[in-house]
Structures are given as C-alpha cells and as structure tokens.
C-alpha cells in the first residue's frame, strides 16, 4: 500500500496537518525563544562546487572552512558561523541573515521557520536541540546538496555559480549593464569560482567521507544543481541507496526536465528501480518551472516547455508508486501574469493523477535577488491579479469530495504571504526606480544576447516596461 505524503492528512474541517503542525510548533518554539528555528540544526544546503553553505535557501551563503573539514567532515554543516547563529537564536535574538522570515512574521503570517520546524525531521529532535550546548555538532536529517554547477539552462535569476551555460555566456560577453555590473566574470574568481567537476574538490571529497555517517540519520536527501541529471554523483547516490535500502528516507531531486533524451531515459530507469519495493519511503521529483508556455521559456532560457510537460506526465505514469512531483514556482515580477495558467494546469494534473494520495504538489517561494526581479516593484494592479488567483484557488479548495484534487489551505496561505510581502513598503521610491531601470537594462541585454523579445512574450506588461525604460533614461 502506498503511504500518504506529509501534508495529505487533514482534520474534520479539512485543515491540513502541515498547517496545524506549524501553528503548534510556534508555541513550542516561543516557549524557549521567539527566534528559534530548528532548521539551523537539522537542515543544511551544501554548495560543494564553491564550498558555501546555509541552513535553508533564505539566509545568505557562508564559507565552509577547508581546514575544518579536513579534520572533521561534519564541519560541512556545523560551521563556526552557523553555531554562532544558533547561539543567538537560543538567546532570543534574531539573526540578521534570517530577515526573510522576520519580515513574514512581522506581517502576521506563519513563516518558513514555523513550517520547517514543525516537520517531523526537525520537530522530533526539539528536546535534544534545546538541551545541548549551542556549539555541539549535530547530524542533520534534511540535506540538500549541489554537487557541481553543470547545467544546460540560463535562467534569468541564476548565475555562473550554478550554471555552466551562464558561465560560458558571461565569459564571452562580460558583465550585464545594470547599475552594479551583474554577473561580472571577475566576481566569480578565487573563493567564488565554481570548481570544475574534473578538478579535485576538497568539499566533495569531505562529503563522501561524511556520507556513511550521515546516511543512517537522513530523513530527507535532496540533490539540486546545476542540473542533477547531468551529474555522476546523482547516480552514485542512487547506486548507494539501491545497495543500502532505507525505508524511512525521502529521496528528492530537483530538475529542469530538459536534458537530452538518452540521459533522461537513464535517469527515469533509475527512479523506477528505486521506487519499486521499499528502497525508500518516498521519491519526490522537484520540477523547476515558473510560468506557462513561452513565458516560462523566456524566464528559464533554454527550456522546452512542451518537452518538460510531456516528461511530467511520463514520470507520473511510469513511476506510479512511492513518488510525487512538486513544482517549484519562484515568484518574480515576470510570472505574476502567467502563474494562473500554470496553477490551472497543475490543478488539471491533480484531477488525473492524485487519486489515492497526493502526487502533484507546488510551492511558491519569493525571489529577492536579483532585486530587479522582485514582485514588489510592480504596480498595485498586479497584486490585485494575485488576489483574483487566490479567490479562484479558494473556489477549488480541497474538500472531502475533492480529496487530493483541490488546493490546500497552506498553499493558499503561502500565496497570501506572497501578496502581503508584495504590498509591503520594503523599498524607498528612489530604490524602486533604480531597480526598475535595472530591470529594463537587464532584459534589454537579455533580448540582445539570447535572441528573445520581451514585449512579444509579455505583451500585457507593455505599460510597465515603458515605465522601466523611462527610469533607465533618467538614470
């Protein structure tokens, strides 16, 4: 029997356990400290191609010490910097690097601090965390890893650190002509230089030394990139899991679903084998897509949207057990007008594939950098469009009659969070105008370098585009 996923359980009022857990952990966290976040202890994102680290994707990355990991591979996670942030949290102080969550909470909403801390992989270690010294090493239960930066796309908000295609383009054409030169090749030198996969990488070496200790404690392991389907380390992990089945492991991979057919077939066959029997508890396939059709292809340059959508359906058909798909929809000023079409398509997938458990998920994280792609630069009418989207989602919310088919309470709550942030006065008028000018400069150069056409792709944004153009001329 296929197990339900986290988030499938609901109460009589159809309030999800996911949201309920977040509300309950809030009280528990506050009993110790109003700034405590268990992700600082139990979660880590490792960027092994550059040797940088953070607990989740909100705080800025910080450097991993090569000297420390040579003595102790666990220092990949338990860095000196991170331990200091843990200390601040236990003392009731707000680490400045976690400003994303503080902003959300100050607006009266639950933040990712509550959602993450409320999940079993974190919450079960609450007593252990608050009772031990702040500088104690701890083995994380949720690990995201970027093994290298090899990638076949040039997404508009990405950089040479995470994409070899971006790296090649920046080396050829140089920095982008924004007010502060963007993605300047000179910036990605020395300790910011991505280590090519053919070179010796001390961070990757330390990871594989740590892996036998880490693996037994893992509840979630997620491979990102770059593009993981193009990375041999992905298949090394798959082989290890097949040789060492772990029935409580959630194995996750993030992909653009746009690689060559031969590589796609190799990957798909591996996933089929892993999802047979009890090699893992569940396999979550994250798919990065921000809008629909040609607008999605513009945002994520090199993407073939129709190919991606065909492969989504192929995955859901050919890997029917122990697997789901989550669409990662990064919310920017370019996808506000297109995201309703994408959510309608996701709603359609749920009608087909989500029958005995939820197989189709999505998340809507906010983009904050590069700043010229922030949603809060847009006029009020764009946030009104998201309000209409929320109302449509509410109409098709999950009920007893639409089990696994409708939209969940926390999905609507997260969209509310995005709308509230969009309407906050986060920036001065002068700063907004400067960023609008940079928006015009960046995407004018985007069209020049990549053969795209902004106004042809986003005709409904013409008025705002002209406003940005005017600011660029004035600046």
MOURGI-V297706 format. One record per backbone hydrogen bond with DSSP energy under -1.0 kcal/mol. NH is the residue of the N-H (numbers start at 1). CO is the residue of the C=O. Records with the same first field share a line. If there is no record, write none. Layout:
BEGIN
NH = CO + CO
END
This chain:
BEGIN
8 = 5
11 = 15
14 = 11
17 = 9
20 = 16
21 = 17
22 = 18
23 = 19
24 = 20
25 = 21
26 = 22
27 = 23
28 = 24
29 = 25
30 = 26
31 = 27
32 = 29
33 = 29
36 = 33
40 = 37
41 = 38
42 = 38
43 = 39
44 = 142
45 = 54
46 = 144
47 = 52
48 = 146
50 = 47
51 = 47
52 = 47
53 = 62
54 = 45
62 = 53
64 = 51
69 = 65
70 = 66
72 = 68
75 = 72
76 = 73
77 = 74
78 = 74
79 = 77
83 = 79
84 = 80
85 = 81
86 = 82
87 = 83
88 = 84
89 = 85
90 = 86
91 = 87
92 = 89
93 = 88
98 = 95
99 = 96
102 = 98
103 = 99
104 = 100
105 = 101
106 = 102
108 = 105
109 = 104
115 = 111
116 = 112
117 = 113
118 = 114
119 = 116
122 = 119
123 = 119
124 = 120
125 = 122
126 = 123
129 = 125
130 = 126
131 = 127
136 = 133
141 = 42
142 = 42
143 = 220
144 = 44
145 = 222
146 = 46
154 = 301
156 = 299
158 = 155
162 = 159
164 = 149
167 = 163
168 = 164
169 = 165
170 = 166
171 = 167
172 = 168
173 = 169
174 = 170
176 = 182
178 = 176
182 = 176
187 = 184
189 = 187
192 = 189
193 = 190
195 = 49
199 = 196
205 = 201
206 = 202
207 = 203
208 = 204
209 = 205
210 = 206
211 = 207
213 = 210
214 = 210
215 = 211
217 = 214
218 = 215
219 = 141
220 = 141
221 = 250
222 = 143
223 = 252
224 = 145
227 = 150
230 = 227
231 = 228
234 = 231
236 = 232
237 = 233
238 = 234
239 = 235
240 = 236
241 = 237
242 = 238
243 = 239
244 = 240
246 = 279
249 = 246
250 = 219
251 = 282
252 = 221
253 = 284
254 = 223
255 = 286
264 = 260
265 = 261
266 = 262
267 = 263
268 = 264
269 = 265
270 = 266
271 = 267
272 = 268
273 = 269
274 = 270
275 = 271
281 = 249
282 = 249
283 = 322
284 = 251
285 = 324
286 = 253
287 = 326
288 = 255
289 = 328
295 = 292
297 = 293
298 = 294
299 = 295
300 = 296
303 = 300
308 = 304
309 = 305
310 = 306
311 = 307
312 = 308
313 = 309
314 = 310
315 = 311
316 = 312
317 = 313
318 = 314
319 = 315
324 = 283
325 = 359
326 = 285
327 = 361
328 = 287
329 = 363
331 = 365
333 = 373
339 = 335
342 = 338
343 = 339
344 = 340
345 = 341
346 = 342
347 = 343
348 = 344
349 = 345
350 = 346
351 = 347
352 = 348
353 = 349
354 = 350
355 = 353
361 = 325
363 = 327
367 = 331
373 = 370
374 = 371
377 = 374
378 = 375
382 = 379
384 = 380
385 = 381
386 = 382
387 = 383
388 = 384
389 = 385
390 = 386
391 = 387
392 = 388
393 = 389
394 = 390
395 = 391
396 = 392
397 = 394
398 = 407
405 = 402
406 = 402
407 = 396
412 = 408
413 = 409
414 = 410
415 = 411
416 = 412
417 = 413
418 = 414
419 = 415
420 = 416
421 = 417
422 = 418
423 = 419
426 = 424
432 = 428
433 = 429
434 = 430
435 = 431
436 = 432
437 = 433
438 = 434
439 = 435
440 = 436
441 = 437
442 = 438
443 = 439
444 = 440
445 = 441
446 = 442
447 = 443
448 = 444
449 = 445
450 = 446
451 = 447
457 = 453
458 = 454
461 = 458
462 = 459
465 = 461
466 = 462
467 = 463
468 = 464
469 = 465
470 = 466
471 = 467
472 = 468
473 = 469
474 = 470
475 = 471
END
